[in-house]
Amino acid sequence: MVTIKLFAAMAEEAGVDTLQVEWKQGMSTQDIKQLLIDKYPLLRPRVANAMAAVNQEYTPSVQELQDNDEIAFIPPVSGG
């Protein structure tokens, strides 16, 4: 299994803050982004701009996942 964590507006728009999906060999962070877009089309712009963290470490745009990984999508933050 892969655990997906969503924060802020992403979690609000999806109506959930945590999802679990079956892990498949070769699955990547990009696959998870596409899964989120397919399941929650309103998330498309947010997913495109979100940073990914795998097991609490920021990751490159595409990283292969392992069974039991946790992937979090953190939306961009602005402020002043």
N, C-alpha and C positions, 0 to 999 in steps of 0.2 A: 504494500500500500504506500501511497504518497499522500501526505497531508498538505493541504493548501490553506494558507492563512491570508485573509483579506483584511484591510484596515480602512478606516475613515469612510469616505464616500463610496469606495468600492464595496465595502461590506454592507453599507446602507442600501445601495442600488441592487445588490444581489440578494439581500435579505438574509444572508448568512455570513459568518465571519470565518468559518472553518468548513472545509470539504475534505473528503477522502476519496481517492480514485485508485483503481487497480494499477499497480506498477507493471510496465511492460519493458522488456529488454530494448535498449536504445532510446527510451523516452527522454525527452529533453525539456528544458524550461520553455522553449518555444512551443513544444507540443501542449504544455499546460496552458500557455497563453491562448492558444487556439481553442482548446477545450473550453476555457472560460468564455471566450467570445461566442462560441457556438451555443453554450448553455445560457449565457446572459448577454445577448446582443447589445444592450445598452452600455455594457462595460468596454466596448471596443476602444473608444478614445482614451479611457483611463488605463486599460491594460497596455496599450501602445506606449504610454509614457511612464509606466511604473518601473521602479527598480526591483530586481529580484534578489532575494537572499535565500541561499540553500543552507539549511542547518545553521542559521543565524549568521552567515557570512555572505556579504555582497558578492555577486557572481557576474561573470561576463554575460553578454546578451543571450548566448546559447551555451548551456552546460548540460551534459548528460546526467540523468538522475539515477540513483540507486534505490533499491527496495528500502522502505522505511525512511526515506528522506522527508524533510519538511521544507516546503518552499513557501516563502512569504512574498507578497507583492506590496510594496510600499509606494504610495503615490508621491509625486513630487510635492515638496513643501516650499511655501514662499512666506515671506513675512518681512517685517522691517522694524 
